[in-house]
């Protein structure tokens, strides 16, 4: 359970940092996605649960959707290792 919580924090950090770099916005993204298991592959995936705030901002929504799709299509253990190797800074 702790591993999933840590993974969610790393994903949230990565998405938040990406939004900051791309749009120069500080957004709280913790409620904008969940981690779940793909029923077929049994891999951990990111599922967007976009709030009204995201749905009303199509440019950011599409950016996050593309980013999440890219992450889900990668070999996830490598992504988590890459993200965890960087120091986490408070970007919010």
Biopython code that builds the backbone (N, CA, C, O; Angstrom):
import numpy as np
from Bio.PDB.StructureBuilder import StructureBuilder

atoms = [
    (1, "UNK", "N", (0.828, -1.204, 0.000)),
    (1, "UNK", "CA", (0.000, 0.000, 0.000)),
    (1, "UNK", "C", (0.866, 1.260, 0.000)),
    (1, "UNK", "O", (0.571, 2.227, -0.702)),
    (2, "UNK", "N", (1.936, 1.237, 0.795)),
    (2, "UNK", "CA", (2.832, 2.393, 0.858)),
    (2, "UNK", "C", (3.476, 2.644, -0.505)),
    (2, "UNK", "O", (3.692, 3.796, -0.883)),
    (3, "UNK", "N", (3.779, 1.594, -1.235)),
    (3, "UNK", "CA", (4.391, 1.723, -2.549)),
    (3, "UNK", "C", (3.467, 2.456, -3.520)),
    (3, "UNK", "O", (3.923, 3.296, -4.295)),
    (4, "UNK", "N", (2.178, 2.144, -3.482)),
    (4, "UNK", "CA", (1.213, 2.814, -4.362)),
    (4, "UNK", "C", (1.085, 4.286, -3.975)),
    (4, "UNK", "O", (0.982, 5.153, -4.843)),
    (5, "UNK", "N", (1.092, 4.564, -2.682)),
    (5, "UNK", "CA", (1.020, 5.954, -2.224)),
    (5, "UNK", "C", (2.243, 6.733, -2.700)),
    (5, "UNK", "O", (2.124, 7.870, -3.156)),
    (6, "UNK", "N", (3.407, 6.121, -2.592)),
    (6, "UNK", "CA", (4.632, 6.785, -3.044)),
    (6, "UNK", "C", (4.609, 6.990, -4.552)),
    (6, "UNK", "O", (5.016, 8.041, -5.046)),
    (7, "UNK", "N", (4.137, 5.994, -5.278)),
    (7, "UNK", "CA", (4.044, 6.112, -6.732)),
    (7, "UNK", "C", (3.097, 7.232, -7.115)),
    (7, "UNK", "O", (3.397, 8.007, -8.023)),
    (8, "UNK", "N", (1.954, 7.336, -6.439)),
    (8, "UNK", "CA", (1.001, 8.417, -6.726)),
    (8, "UNK", "C", (1.647, 9.775, -6.455)),
    (8, "UNK", "O", (1.447, 10.719, -7.220)),
    (9, "UNK", "N", (2.420, 9.880, -5.371)),
    (9, "UNK", "CA", (3.094, 11.138, -5.065)),
    (9, "UNK", "C", (4.118, 11.496, -6.138)),
    (9, "UNK", "O", (4.246, 12.664, -6.506)),
    (10, "UNK", "N", (4.843, 10.509, -6.639)),
    (10, "UNK", "CA", (5.832, 10.750, -7.686)),
    (10, "UNK", "C", (5.135, 11.181, -8.978)),
    (10, "UNK", "O", (5.582, 12.115, -9.643)),
    (11, "UNK", "N", (4.048, 10.507, -9.332)),
    (11, "UNK", "CA", (3.292, 10.870, -10.536)),
    (11, "UNK", "C", (2.721, 12.278, -10.387)),
    (11, "UNK", "O", (2.784, 13.076, -11.322)),
    (12, "UNK", "N", (2.169, 12.582, -9.224)),
    (12, "UNK", "CA", (1.620, 13.927, -8.980)),
    (12, "UNK", "C", (2.712, 14.981, -9.122)),
    (12, "UNK", "O", (2.495, 16.028, -9.732)),
    (13, "UNK", "N", (3.876, 14.705, -8.560)),
    (13, "UNK", "CA", (5.006, 15.632, -8.671)),
    (13, "UNK", "C", (5.372, 15.852, -10.138)),
    (13, "UNK", "O", (5.548, 16.988, -10.578)),
    (14, "UNK", "N", (5.484, 14.758, -10.887)),
    (14, "UNK", "CA", (5.863, 14.840, -12.297)),
    (14, "UNK", "C", (4.832, 15.627, -13.115)),
    (14, "UNK", "O", (5.200, 16.486, -13.916)),
    (15, "UNK", "N", (3.554, 15.337, -12.914)),
    (15, "UNK", "CA", (2.505, 16.052, -13.646)),
    (15, "UNK", "C", (2.477, 17.531, -13.261)),
    (15, "UNK", "O", (2.333, 18.399, -14.122)),
    (16, "UNK", "N", (2.614, 17.811, -11.973)),
    (16, "UNK", "CA", (2.622, 19.200, -11.498)),
    (16, "UNK", "C", (3.798, 19.963, -12.085)),
    (16, "UNK", "O", (3.649, 21.096, -12.544)),
    (17, "UNK", "N", (4.962, 19.337, -12.066)),
    (17, "UNK", "CA", (6.149, 19.978, -12.629)),
    (17, "UNK", "C", (5.992, 20.210, -14.122)),
    (17, "UNK", "O", (6.402, 21.254, -14.630)),
    (18, "UNK", "N", (5.410, 19.262, -14.828)),
    (18, "UNK", "CA", (5.195, 19.409, -16.268)),
    (18, "UNK", "C", (4.250, 20.563, -16.573)),
    (18, "UNK", "O", (4.488, 21.327, -17.509)),
    (19, "UNK", "N", (3.173, 20.699, -15.790)),
    (19, "UNK", "CA", (2.241, 21.832, -15.961)),
    (19, "UNK", "C", (2.955, 23.144, -15.667)),
    (19, "UNK", "O", (2.772, 24.129, -16.383)),
    (20, "UNK", "N", (3.759, 23.157, -14.627)),
    (20, "UNK", "CA", (4.506, 24.372, -14.261)),
    (20, "UNK", "C", (5.439, 24.781, -15.400)),
    (20, "UNK", "O", (5.513, 25.958, -15.752)),
    (21, "UNK", "N", (6.145, 23.814, -15.969)),
    (21, "UNK", "CA", (7.089, 24.116, -17.049)),
    (21, "UNK", "C", (6.379, 24.533, -18.331)),
    (21, "UNK", "O", (6.832, 25.445, -19.022)),
    (22, "UNK", "N", (5.288, 23.883, -18.648)),
    (22, "UNK", "CA", (4.596, 24.144, -19.912)),
    (22, "UNK", "C", (3.715, 25.395, -19.863)),
    (22, "UNK", "O", (3.664, 26.156, -20.830)),
    (23, "UNK", "N", (3.024, 25.607, -18.746)),
    (23, "UNK", "CA", (2.026, 26.682, -18.669)),
    (23, "UNK", "C", (2.341, 27.739, -17.611)),
    (23, "UNK", "O", (1.633, 28.739, -17.500)),
    (24, "UNK", "N", (3.397, 27.518, -16.840)),
    (24, "UNK", "CA", (3.766, 28.415, -15.743)),
    (24, "UNK", "C", (2.605, 28.595, -14.758)),
    (24, "UNK", "O", (2.311, 29.703, -14.309)),
    (25, "UNK", "N", (1.955, 27.466, -14.438)),
    (25, "UNK", "CA", (0.841, 27.457, -13.487)),
    (25, "UNK", "C", (1.135, 26.475, -12.370)),
    (25, "UNK", "O", (1.718, 25.415, -12.601)),
    (26, "UNK", "N", (0.735, 26.823, -11.170)),
    (26, "UNK", "CA", (0.823, 25.920, -10.030)),
    (26, "UNK", "C", (-0.569, 25.352, -9.786)),
    (26, "UNK", "O", (-1.475, 26.069, -9.360)),
    (27, "UNK", "N", (-0.733, 24.059, -10.056)),
    (27, "UNK", "CA", (-2.031, 23.415, -9.883)),
    (27, "UNK", "C", (-1.905, 22.251, -8.913)),
    (27, "UNK", "O", (-0.888, 21.557, -8.883)),
    (28, "UNK", "N", (-2.942, 22.050, -8.128)),
    (28, "UNK", "CA", (-3.025, 20.896, -7.248)),
    (28, "UNK", "C", (-3.686, 19.771, -8.043)),
    (28, "UNK", "O", (-4.870, 19.848, -8.370)),
    (29, "UNK", "N", (-2.924, 18.739, -8.348)),
    (29, "UNK", "CA", (-3.419, 17.674, -9.221)),
    (29, "UNK", "C", (-3.742, 16.386, -8.484)),
    (29, "UNK", "O", (-4.034, 15.376, -9.123)),
    (30, "UNK", "N", (-3.698, 16.393, -7.159)),
    (30, "UNK", "CA", (-3.854, 15.139, -6.411)),
    (30, "UNK", "C", (-5.216, 14.472, -6.625)),
    (30, "UNK", "O", (-5.323, 13.252, -6.500)),
    (31, "UNK", "N", (-6.237, 15.232, -6.939)),
    (31, "UNK", "CA", (-7.561, 14.646, -7.158)),
    (31, "UNK", "C", (-7.934, 14.546, -8.636)),
    (31, "UNK", "O", (-9.095, 14.316, -8.978)),
    (32, "UNK", "N", (-6.945, 14.720, -9.504)),
    (32, "UNK", "CA", (-7.206, 14.713, -10.943)),
    (32, "UNK", "C", (-6.916, 13.359, -11.589)),
    (32, "UNK", "O", (-7.129, 13.187, -12.789)),
    (33, "UNK", "N", (-6.427, 12.391, -10.795)),
    (33, "UNK", "CA", (-6.141, 11.069, -11.335)),
    (33, "UNK", "C", (-6.119, 10.046, -10.196)),
    (33, "UNK", "O", (-5.990, 10.391, -9.022)),
    (34, "UNK", "N", (-6.248, 8.781, -10.588)),
    (34, "UNK", "CA", (-6.080, 7.687, -9.635)),
    (34, "UNK", "C", (-5.133, 6.669, -10.269)),
    (34, "UNK", "O", (-4.951, 6.642, -11.486)),
    (35, "UNK", "N", (-4.542, 5.844, -9.431)),
    (35, "UNK", "CA", (-3.763, 4.715, -9.907)),
    (35, "UNK", "C", (-4.642, 3.483, -9.792)),
    (35, "UNK", "O", (-5.300, 3.265, -8.774)),
    (36, "UNK", "N", (-4.646, 2.689, -10.839)),
    (36, "UNK", "CA", (-5.472, 1.479, -10.850)),
    (36, "UNK", "C", (-4.753, 0.401, -11.644)),
    (36, "UNK", "O", (-3.754, 0.669, -12.311)),
    (37, "UNK", "N", (-5.260, -0.800, -11.570)),
    (37, "UNK", "CA", (-4.644, -1.906, -12.287)),
    (37, "UNK", "C", (-5.389, -2.170, -13.584)),
    (37, "UNK", "O", (-6.617, -2.256, -13.599)),
    (38, "UNK", "N", (-4.640, -2.297, -14.675)),
    (38, "UNK", "CA", (-5.224, -2.678, -15.945)),
    (38, "UNK", "C", (-5.732, -4.110, -15.817)),
    (38, "UNK", "O", (-4.982, -4.999, -15.414)),
    (39, "UNK", "N", (-6.986, -4.336, -16.152)),
    (39, "UNK", "CA", (-7.599, -5.649, -15.959)),
    (39, "UNK", "C", (-6.947, -6.748, -16.801)),
    (39, "UNK", "O", (-6.915, -7.907, -16.388)),
    (40, "UNK", "N", (-6.438, -6.396, -17.960)),
    (40, "UNK", "CA", (-5.851, -7.392, -18.849)),
    (40, "UNK", "C", (-4.368, -7.613, -18.534)),
    (40, "UNK", "O", (-3.934, -8.741, -18.297)),
    (41, "UNK", "N", (-3.603, -6.523, -18.535)),
    (41, "UNK", "CA", (-2.151, -6.659, -18.368)),
    (41, "UNK", "C", (-1.713, -6.738, -16.905)),
    (41, "UNK", "O", (-0.589, -7.145, -16.613)),
    (42, "UNK", "N", (-2.592, -6.351, -15.994)),
    (42, "UNK", "CA", (-2.299, -6.319, -14.554)),
    (42, "UNK", "C", (-1.238, -5.266, -14.207)),
    (42, "UNK", "O", (-0.696, -5.271, -13.101)),
    (43, "UNK", "N", (-0.942, -4.361, -15.154)),
    (43, "UNK", "CA", (0.003, -3.284, -14.884)),
    (43, "UNK", "C", (-0.708, -2.132, -14.194)),
    (43, "UNK", "O", (-1.901, -1.905, -14.395)),
    (44, "UNK", "N", (0.043, -1.417, -13.382)),
    (44, "UNK", "CA", (-0.474, -0.217, -12.734)),
    (44, "UNK", "C", (-0.561, 0.890, -13.777)),
    (44, "UNK", "O", (0.411, 1.158, -14.483)),
    (45, "UNK", "N", (-1.719, 1.532, -13.875)),
    (45, "UNK", "CA", (-1.903, 2.620, -14.836)),
    (45, "UNK", "C", (-2.475, 3.847, -14.127)),
    (45, "UNK", "O", (-3.007, 3.762, -13.020)),
    (46, "UNK", "N", (-2.348, 4.972, -14.795)),
    (46, "UNK", "CA", (-2.904, 6.233, -14.310)),
    (46, "UNK", "C", (-4.227, 6.445, -15.043)),
    (46, "UNK", "O", (-4.281, 6.404, -16.272)),
    (47, "UNK", "N", (-5.287, 6.671, -14.278)),
    (47, "UNK", "CA", (-6.605, 6.934, -14.868)),
    (47, "UNK", "C", (-7.017, 8.363, -14.513)),
    (47, "UNK", "O", (-7.150, 8.696, -13.335)),
    (48, "UNK", "N", (-7.220, 9.203, -15.525)),
    (48, "UNK", "CA", (-7.642, 10.574, -15.231)),
    (48, "UNK", "C", (-9.041, 10.603, -14.619)),
    (48, "UNK", "O", (-9.932, 9.867, -15.044)),
    (49, "UNK", "N", (-9.217, 11.453, -13.626)),
    (49, "UNK", "CA", (-10.526, 11.686, -13.002)),
    (49, "UNK", "C", (-10.752, 13.196, -12.968)),
    (49, "UNK", "O", (-11.061, 13.774, -11.927)),
    (50, "UNK", "N", (-10.590, 13.807, -14.117)),
    (50, "UNK", "CA", (-10.551, 15.262, -14.203)),
    (50, "UNK", "C", (-11.761, 15.923, -13.567)),
    (50, "UNK", "O", (-12.906, 15.530, -13.792)),
    (51, "UNK", "N", (-11.476, 16.931, -12.772)),
    (51, "UNK", "CA", (-12.510, 17.736, -12.122)),
    (51, "UNK", "C", (-13.072, 18.745, -13.121)),
    (51, "UNK", "O", (-12.584, 18.874, -14.243)),
    (52, "UNK", "N", (-14.089, 19.440, -12.691)),
    (52, "UNK", "CA", (-14.692, 20.492, -13.517)),
    (52, "UNK", "C", (-13.652, 21.550, -13.882)),
    (52, "UNK", "O", (-13.685, 22.108, -14.979)),
    (53, "UNK", "N", (-12.733, 21.820, -12.961)),
    (53, "UNK", "CA", (-11.664, 22.801, -13.198)),
    (53, "UNK", "C", (-10.845, 22.399, -14.427)),
    (53, "UNK", "O", (-10.529, 23.247, -15.262)),
    (54, "UNK", "N", (-10.503, 21.129, -14.543)),
    (54, "UNK", "CA", (-9.724, 20.645, -15.691)),
    (54, "UNK", "C", (-10.579, 20.584, -16.949)),
    (54, "UNK", "O", (-10.124, 20.944, -18.035)),
    (55, "UNK", "N", (-11.807, 20.132, -16.801)),
    (55, "UNK", "CA", (-12.689, 20.023, -17.961)),
    (55, "UNK", "C", (-12.967, 21.383, -18.587)),
    (55, "UNK", "O", (-13.218, 21.476, -19.788)),
    (56, "UNK", "N", (-12.922, 22.433, -17.781)),
    (56, "UNK", "CA", (-13.156, 23.792, -18.285)),
    (56, "UNK", "C", (-11.903, 24.437, -18.859)),
    (56, "UNK", "O", (-11.958, 25.562, -19.355)),
    (57, "UNK", "N", (-10.779, 23.738, -18.796)),
    (57, "UNK", "CA", (-9.529, 24.253, -19.359)),
    (57, "UNK", "C", (-8.998, 23.213, -20.354)),
    (57, "UNK", "O", (-8.133, 22.409, -20.008)),
    (58, "UNK", "N", (-9.515, 23.232, -21.582)),
    (58, "UNK", "CA", (-9.204, 22.164, -22.538)),
    (58, "UNK", "C", (-7.712, 22.036, -22.884)),
    (58, "UNK", "O", (-7.236, 20.932, -23.152)),
    (59, "UNK", "N", (-6.983, 23.140, -22.882)),
    (59, "UNK", "CA", (-5.564, 23.063, -23.235)),
    (59, "UNK", "C", (-4.778, 22.260, -22.189)),
    (59, "UNK", "O", (-3.961, 21.408, -22.540)),
    (60, "UNK", "N", (-5.030, 22.534, -20.919)),
    (60, "UNK", "CA", (-4.349, 21.796, -19.848)),
    (60, "UNK", "C", (-4.860, 20.358, -19.794)),
    (60, "UNK", "O", (-4.077, 19.430, -19.592)),
    (61, "UNK", "N", (-6.156, 20.172, -19.973)),
    (61, "UNK", "CA", (-6.736, 18.820, -19.963)),
    (61, "UNK", "C", (-6.105, 17.961, -21.050)),
    (61, "UNK", "O", (-5.717, 16.823, -20.786)),
    (62, "UNK", "N", (-5.997, 18.479, -22.253)),
    (62, "UNK", "CA", (-5.408, 17.716, -23.357)),
    (62, "UNK", "C", (-3.926, 17.434, -23.104)),
    (62, "UNK", "O", (-3.437, 16.347, -23.412)),
    (63, "UNK", "N", (-3.216, 18.413, -22.543)),
    (63, "UNK", "CA", (-1.806, 18.214, -22.210)),
    (63, "UNK", "C", (-1.658, 17.086, -21.189)),
    (63, "UNK", "O", (-0.835, 16.189, -21.372)),
    (64, "UNK", "N", (-2.446, 17.126, -20.120)),
    (64, "UNK", "CA", (-2.386, 16.074, -19.099)),
    (64, "UNK", "C", (-2.806, 14.722, -19.662)),
    (64, "UNK", "O", (-2.198, 13.699, -19.344)),
    (65, "UNK", "N", (-3.829, 14.714, -20.487)),
    (65, "UNK", "CA", (-4.290, 13.468, -21.078)),
    (65, "UNK", "C", (-3.174, 12.835, -21.918)),
    (65, "UNK", "O", (-2.943, 11.629, -21.833)),
    (66, "UNK", "N", (-2.489, 13.637, -22.722)),
    (66, "UNK", "CA", (-1.393, 13.134, -23.548)),
    (66, "UNK", "C", (-0.233, 12.644, -22.679)),
    (66, "UNK", "O", (0.360, 11.602, -22.956)),
    (67, "UNK", "N", (0.080, 13.393, -21.643)),
    (67, "UNK", "CA", (1.162, 13.015, -20.735)),
    (67, "UNK", "C", (0.847, 11.702, -20.020)),
    (67, "UNK", "O", (1.701, 10.822, -19.919)),
    (68, "UNK", "N", (-0.373, 11.578, -19.531)),
    (68, "UNK", "CA", (-0.800, 10.349, -18.853)),
    (68, "UNK", "C", (-0.771, 9.175, -19.825)),
    (68, "UNK", "O", (-0.339, 8.083, -19.457)),
    (69, "UNK", "N", (-1.218, 9.380, -21.048)),
    (69, "UNK", "CA", (-1.177, 8.310, -22.052)),
    (69, "UNK", "C", (0.256, 7.866, -22.330)),
    (69, "UNK", "O", (0.533, 6.673, -22.446)),
    (70, "UNK", "N", (1.158, 8.831, -22.437)),
    (70, "UNK", "CA", (2.569, 8.502, -22.653)),
    (70, "UNK", "C", (3.118, 7.675, -21.498)),
    (70, "UNK", "O", (3.812, 6.682, -21.717)),
    (71, "UNK", "N", (2.810, 8.078, -20.276)),
    (71, "UNK", "CA", (3.289, 7.345, -19.099)),
    (71, "UNK", "C", (2.710, 5.935, -19.091)),
    (71, "UNK", "O", (3.432, 4.969, -18.844)),
    (72, "UNK", "N", (1.424, 5.811, -19.358)),
    (72, "UNK", "CA", (0.776, 4.494, -19.340)),
    (72, "UNK", "C", (1.326, 3.560, -20.415)),
    (72, "UNK", "O", (1.288, 2.340, -20.254)),
    (73, "UNK", "N", (1.832, 4.119, -21.500)),
    (73, "UNK", "CA", (2.354, 3.296, -22.592)),
    (73, "UNK", "C", (3.829, 2.966, -22.445)),
    (73, "UNK", "O", (4.376, 2.214, -23.252)),
    (74, "UNK", "N", (4.469, 3.505, -21.446)),
    (74, "UNK", "CA", (5.879, 3.223, -21.174)),
    (74, "UNK", "C", (6.002, 2.027, -20.259)),
    (74, "UNK", "O", (5.019, 1.549, -19.693)),
    (75, "UNK", "N", (7.234, 1.550, -20.122)),
    (75, "UNK", "CA", (7.544, 0.498, -19.154)),
    (75, "UNK", "C", (7.615, 1.175, -17.786)),
    (75, "UNK", "O", (8.626, 1.794, -17.455)),
    (76, "UNK", "N", (6.561, 1.064, -16.998)),
    (76, "UNK", "CA", (6.402, 1.869, -15.788)),
    (76, "UNK", "C", (7.487, 1.731, -14.734)),
    (76, "UNK", "O", (7.835, 2.736, -14.114)),
    (77, "UNK", "N", (8.039, 0.559, -14.492)),
    (77, "UNK", "CA", (9.108, 0.526, -13.482)),
    (77, "UNK", "C", (10.257, 1.470, -13.818)),
    (77, "UNK", "O", (10.861, 2.056, -12.920)),
    (78, "UNK", "N", (10.566, 1.623, -15.119)),
    (78, "UNK", "CA", (11.633, 2.536, -15.509)),
    (78, "UNK", "C", (11.251, 3.982, -15.241)),
    (78, "UNK", "O", (12.098, 4.773, -14.826)),
    (79, "UNK", "N", (10.003, 4.341, -15.468)),
    (79, "UNK", "CA", (9.556, 5.708, -15.224)),
    (79, "UNK", "C", (9.656, 6.034, -13.741)),
    (79, "UNK", "O", (10.168, 7.087, -13.362)),
    (80, "UNK", "N", (9.171, 5.136, -12.913)),
    (80, "UNK", "CA", (9.204, 5.384, -11.476)),
    (80, "UNK", "C", (10.639, 5.512, -10.993)),
    (80, "UNK", "O", (10.935, 6.374, -10.165)),
    (81, "UNK", "N", (11.536, 4.670, -11.493)),
    (81, "UNK", "CA", (12.940, 4.746, -11.095)),
    (81, "UNK", "C", (13.526, 6.078, -11.533)),
    (81, "UNK", "O", (14.231, 6.721, -10.756)),
    (82, "UNK", "N", (13.251, 6.510, -12.760)),
    (82, "UNK", "CA", (13.770, 7.784, -13.252)),
    (82, "UNK", "C", (13.266, 8.932, -12.395)),
    (82, "UNK", "O", (14.041, 9.811, -12.021)),
    (83, "UNK", "N", (11.992, 8.935, -12.084)),
    (83, "UNK", "CA", (11.413, 10.023, -11.307)),
    (83, "UNK", "C", (11.928, 10.012, -9.872)),
    (83, "UNK", "O", (12.185, 11.070, -9.297)),
    (84, "UNK", "N", (12.081, 8.825, -9.291)),
    (84, "UNK", "CA", (12.527, 8.753, -7.909)),
    (84, "UNK", "C", (13.992, 9.116, -7.774)),
    (84, "UNK", "O", (14.434, 9.485, -6.685)),
    (85, "UNK", "N", (14.764, 9.020, -8.861)),
    (85, "UNK", "CA", (16.185, 9.341, -8.772)),
    (85, "UNK", "C", (16.424, 10.849, -8.721)),
    (85, "UNK", "O", (17.497, 11.293, -8.312)),
    (86, "UNK", "N", (15.433, 11.635, -9.131)),
    (86, "UNK", "CA", (15.552, 13.085, -9.051)),
    (86, "UNK", "C", (15.067, 13.560, -7.690)),
    (86, "UNK", "O", (14.093, 13.026, -7.159)),
    (87, "UNK", "N", (15.734, 14.556, -7.119)),
    (87, "UNK", "CA", (15.250, 15.062, -5.830)),
    (87, "UNK", "C", (13.902, 15.743, -5.989)),
    (87, "UNK", "O", (13.682, 16.495, -6.939)),
    (88, "UNK", "N", (13.012, 15.476, -5.063)),
    (88, "UNK", "CA", (11.683, 16.075, -5.114)),
    (88, "UNK", "C", (11.741, 17.419, -4.419)),
    (88, "UNK", "O", (12.150, 17.531, -3.263)),
    (89, "UNK", "N", (11.320, 18.438, -5.155)),
    (89, "UNK", "CA", (11.283, 19.782, -4.615)),
    (89, "UNK", "C", (9.825, 20.211, -4.515)),
    (89, "UNK", "O", (8.968, 19.696, -5.233)),
    (90, "UNK", "N", (9.557, 21.126, -3.650)),
    (90, "UNK", "CA", (8.191, 21.639, -3.506)),
    (90, "UNK", "C", (7.930, 22.600, -4.659)),
    (90, "UNK", "O", (8.466, 23.708, -4.682)),
    (91, "UNK", "N", (7.102, 22.176, -5.620)),
    (91, "UNK", "CA", (6.813, 23.003, -6.776)),
    (91, "UNK", "C", (5.452, 23.655, -6.705)),
    (91, "UNK", "O", (5.100, 24.461, -7.565)),
    (92, "UNK", "N", (4.687, 23.314, -5.691)),
    (92, "UNK", "CA", (3.343, 23.871, -5.572)),
    (92, "UNK", "C", (3.365, 25.070, -4.663)),
    (92, "UNK", "O", (2.326, 25.687, -4.430)),
]
sb = StructureBuilder()
sb.init_structure("model")
sb.init_model(0)
sb.init_chain("A")
sb.init_seg("    ")
for serial, (resi, resn, name, xyz) in enumerate(atoms, 1):
    if name == "N":
        sb.init_residue(resn, " ", resi, " ")
    sb.init_atom(name, np.array(xyz, "f"), 0.0, 1.0, " ", f" {name:<3s}", serial, name[0])
structure = sb.get_structure()
